[in-house]
Amino acid sequence: DCQHQSDRVLADREDLKIAQARIRARNVVIATGPFQHPIVPGYSHAVPASICQIDATCYRNPQQLPPGTVLVVGSGNSGCQIADELLRSGRQVFLAVSRHSRVPRRYRGQDLIWWYEKLGRFDVTIDSFPNRRHPPSVILTGMDGGYDLDPRRLGVEGATLLGRLVGIADGTAMFADDAMETLAAADKSYAGFLEAADHLAATDAMQSELDQQDRSLPPLTLQVESMRALKLSQENVRTIIWASGYGYNYGWVNLKIIDANGAPVQQRGVTACQGVYFLGLHWMQTFRSAVLSFVGRDAAYIADHIESLAPI
């Protein structure tokens, strides 16, 4: 079974039961990660039995899949990276596009991570966005040292781009007519990044750190034909890979700190239940929060909070 389930435990404010033991602690930090349960839509049950279905957590390589065309649902990092590898292996790929941000991996001689640090993008807080709704995922790959990767580029390289998958019935997959709209929104994020980077590059402090001549980025032009329905057997689709996101799996936390959608109710990891904290959530405080290299800042904040409440 490729959908790994967390061991079920019973928790209250100071007790944690694991296997045959019980741990008592004044403080508990839940740091089980932000991507716990693959989201697979209910209409996946309508997929014909002849078609292999797996989610992104089960994918390993193209060789594990049966021969034929692959439909990848979702264009976050998992979906784009899988679609990229499938294309390189010679597979025909359909990609159902979802919200994403498009950025260059390198610009003016520096990696995207360098730019995000210099532009302060890592320090933007979740509270600065309306209704705390953070921007969509930035698509990255580290393959071969890292290169540009996004749905538009995958389309240029041979993938057939489709809109958001909205249902499956009678062997036919149905899509929203929103692929071009989604790509246009990602293009806007791309242009916004270049504008901010060029503005920073023009400052005196950056003159020696950046390649002032390296600004040539080949334009990507791609017209996506509207395809509202895809007859799976007719297109020889033999595999569907669900890369449609992840949800939380906190059914084992028997405390009133989980909302109706299963997400933790917290402010920078601090909950309304004294002594219980979260760490490593996606956009818990900033984009850094779920990145292993940067999670230390949130950890230090929680440690300071715990220390401030320690009895004298």
C-alpha positions in Angstrom: 0.0 0.0 0.0 1.7 3.2 -1.2 -0.4 5.5 0.9 1.5 5.4 4.2 -0.7 6.1 7.2 0.7 7.6 10.3 0.5 5.4 13.4 -2.5 6.4 15.4 -1.8 7.8 18.8 -3.9 9.4 21.5 -2.9 12.8 22.8 -4.0 15.2 25.4 -2.2 18.2 26.7 0.5 16.3 28.6 0.1 12.7 27.6 1.2 10.9 24.4 0.5 7.2 24.0 2.8 5.4 21.5 2.7 1.6 21.0 2.8 0.1 24.5 4.3 3.2 26.3 3.0 6.5 27.5 5.1 9.6 27.5 4.3 12.5 29.8 5.7 16.0 28.8 5.0 19.5 29.8 5.4 20.6 26.1 4.8 18.8 22.9 6.0 20.1 19.4 4.2 18.4 16.5 6.8 18.4 13.7 5.4 15.7 11.4 5.7 17.8 8.2 3.2 19.6 6.0 2.7 17.0 3.3 1.1 14.0 5.0 -1.8 12.7 3.0 -2.0 12.7 -0.8 -5.3 14.3 -2.1 -7.0 12.1 -4.6 -10.4 13.2 -5.8 -13.4 11.0 -5.3 -14.1 10.6 -9.0 -10.8 8.6 -9.2 -13.2 5.6 -8.5 -14.7 6.2 -12.0 -11.4 5.6 -13.7 -11.6 2.3 -15.8 -9.9 -0.6 -14.1 -7.6 -1.1 -17.0 -5.8 2.2 -16.2 -3.1 2.2 -13.5 -3.5 4.9 -10.9 -0.9 6.0 -8.4 -0.3 9.2 -6.5 3.0 11.2 -6.5 4.2 9.5 -3.3 4.2 6.2 -5.1 6.0 7.3 -8.3 9.6 6.2 -8.6 10.5 6.2 -12.3 9.0 5.7 -15.8 9.9 2.0 -15.9 7.4 1.2 -13.1 4.5 2.3 -15.2 2.8 0.2 -17.9 3.5 1.2 -21.5 1.4 4.0 -23.0 0.4 7.6 -22.4 0.4 9.2 -18.9 -2.0 11.7 -17.6 -0.4 13.8 -14.8 -3.0 15.7 -12.7 -1.5 18.8 -11.0 1.3 21.1 -11.9 3.0 21.7 -8.6 6.6 20.6 -8.0 5.7 16.9 -7.9 3.6 17.0 -11.0 6.0 19.1 -13.1 9.1 17.0 -12.0 7.3 13.8 -12.8 6.0 15.1 -16.2 9.5 16.3 -17.0 11.1 12.9 -16.3 8.4 11.1 -18.3 8.9 13.4 -21.3 12.7 12.8 -21.2 12.0 9.0 -21.2 10.0 9.3 -24.4 6.5 9.1 -22.9 3.6 11.0 -24.3 2.3 13.1 -21.4 -0.9 15.0 -20.7 -0.6 17.5 -17.9 -3.7 19.0 -16.1 -2.5 22.4 -15.1 -3.1 23.9 -11.6 -2.1 27.2 -9.9 1.6 27.7 -9.8 4.3 30.4 -10.0 6.8 30.6 -12.8 10.4 31.8 -12.1 13.8 31.3 -13.7 16.1 28.9 -11.9 19.1 31.2 -12.6 19.2 34.9 -13.5 22.1 37.3 -14.0 24.5 34.5 -12.9 22.8 33.8 -9.6 20.5 31.0 -8.4 16.8 31.6 -7.6 17.5 30.9 -3.9 20.1 33.7 -3.8 17.6 36.0 -5.4 14.9 35.1 -2.9 17.2 35.9 -0.1 18.3 39.3 -1.5 14.8 40.3 -2.5 13.4 39.4 1.0 11.0 36.9 -0.4 11.8 34.4 2.3 10.8 36.9 5.0 7.3 37.8 3.7 4.8 36.6 6.3 1.6 34.7 5.8 -0.3 37.5 7.6 0.7 40.0 4.8 -1.6 38.1 2.3 -5.4 38.7 2.2 -7.1 36.0 4.3 -3.7 34.5 4.8 -3.8 32.9 1.4 -0.2 32.4 0.3 0.9 32.5 -3.4 0.9 29.2 -5.3 4.0 27.0 -5.5 7.2 28.0 -7.2 8.2 25.2 -9.5 11.8 24.1 -9.0 14.0 21.1 -9.9 17.5 20.2 -8.7 18.1 17.7 -11.5 21.4 18.3 -13.3 22.2 21.2 -11.0 18.8 22.8 -11.5 17.1 24.3 -14.6 14.0 26.1 -15.5 10.9 24.0 -15.1 7.2 24.9 -15.3 4.1 23.8 -17.2 4.6 26.3 -20.1 8.1 25.0 -20.7 6.8 21.4 -20.5 4.3 22.3 -23.1 7.0 23.7 -25.4 8.9 20.4 -24.9 6.0 18.2 -25.9 3.5 17.8 -23.1 -0.1 18.4 -23.9 -1.4 21.0 -21.5 -5.0 20.8 -20.2 -7.1 22.8 -17.8 -8.0 21.7 -14.3 -9.5 18.2 -14.2 -13.1 18.4 -13.0 -14.4 14.9 -13.4 -14.2 11.4 -15.0 -17.1 9.4 -16.3 -17.6 6.6 -18.8 -13.9 6.5 -19.6 -13.7 10.2 -20.4 -11.8 12.8 -18.4 -13.4 16.3 -18.3 -11.4 19.5 -17.9 -12.1 23.2 -17.2 -11.3 25.6 -20.0 -8.8 27.5 -17.8 -5.3 26.4 -18.9 -4.4 29.7 -20.7 -5.8 31.7 -17.7 -3.6 29.7 -15.3 -0.5 30.0 -17.5 -1.1 33.8 -17.8 -1.2 34.2 -14.0 2.1 32.3 -13.8 3.5 34.5 -16.6 2.6 37.5 -14.4 4.5 36.1 -11.5 7.5 35.5 -13.8 7.4 39.1 -15.1 7.1 40.4 -11.5 10.2 38.5 -10.4 12.3 39.8 -13.4 11.2 43.4 -12.6 12.1 43.1 -9.0 15.5 41.4 -9.8 16.4 44.1 -12.4 15.5 46.9 -10.0 17.8 45.3 -7.4 20.5 44.7 -10.0 20.6 48.4 -10.9 21.7 49.4 -7.3 25.3 50.2 -6.6 25.6 47.4 -4.1 24.8 44.8 -6.7 27.0 46.0 -9.5 29.9 43.7 -8.6 27.8 40.7 -7.5 25.8 40.2 -10.7 26.5 39.5 -14.3 25.1 42.7 -15.7 25.1 41.3 -19.3 23.4 38.0 -18.5 19.7 39.0 -19.1 18.9 36.9 -22.1 15.9 34.7 -21.3 14.4 33.0 -24.3 10.7 33.8 -24.7 8.3 31.0 -24.3 5.3 31.2 -26.6 2.7 28.5 -26.5 -0.9 28.5 -27.5 -2.9 25.8 -25.6 -5.9 24.4 -27.5 -9.0 24.1 -25.5 -9.7 20.4 -24.7 -12.7 19.9 -22.5 -12.9 16.1 -22.8 -10.3 13.4 -23.2 -11.3 9.9 -24.2 -8.8 7.9 -22.2 -8.7 4.8 -24.3 -8.7 6.7 -27.5 -5.5 8.5 -26.4 -3.9 5.3 -25.1 -3.8 6.7 -21.5 -2.7 3.8 -19.5 -1.6 5.6 -16.3 -3.0 8.5 -14.2 -0.6 10.0 -11.7 -2.4 12.1 -9.1 -0.1 15.0 -8.2 -3.1 17.1 -6.9 -1.7 18.2 -3.6 -1.5 17.0 0.0 -3.7 17.4 3.1 -3.0 17.2 6.8 -3.5 14.0 8.7 -4.0 15.0 12.3 -6.9 12.7 13.2 -4.7 11.4 16.0 -4.6 14.8 17.8 -7.6 14.8 20.1 -7.5 18.5 20.9 -9.6 21.4 19.8 -6.7 22.9 17.7 -7.7 21.4 14.3 -10.2 23.2 12.1 -13.0 21.7 10.1 -10.7 21.2 7.1 -8.2 19.2 9.2 -5.6 22.1 9.4 -3.9 23.1 12.6 -5.2 26.4 14.2 -2.0 28.2 15.1 0.0 31.4 15.0 3.6 30.8 14.1 3.3 27.4 15.7 1.6 28.5 18.9 -1.8 27.0 19.6 -4.6 27.9 22.0 -3.7 24.8 23.9 -0.9 25.7 26.2 2.1 23.4 25.8 1.2 22.1 22.3 3.0 23.6 19.3 3.4 22.9 15.5 6.6 23.2 13.5 7.5 22.8 9.8 4.1 23.6 8.3 3.9 25.0 4.8 3.8 28.8 5.1 3.4 28.5 8.9 5.0 32.0 9.2 7.0 32.5 6.0 8.0 30.6 3.0 11.0 29.4 5.0 8.8 27.5 7.5 8.6 24.2 5.6 12.1 24.4 4.2 14.6 22.2 6.1 17.4 24.7 5.7 15.4 27.5 7.4 13.1 25.8 9.9 15.5 26.8 12.7 14.0 30.3 12.9 10.6 29.0 13.8 12.1 26.4 16.1 13.9 29.1 18.0 10.7 31.2 18.2 8.8 28.2 19.7 11.7 27.4 22.1 11.7 31.1 23.3 7.9 30.9 23.8 8.2 27.7 25.8 11.0 29.2 27.9 8.9 32.4 28.6 6.2 30.2 30.1 8.5 28.0 32.2 7.7 28.1 35.9 10.3 30.1 37.9 
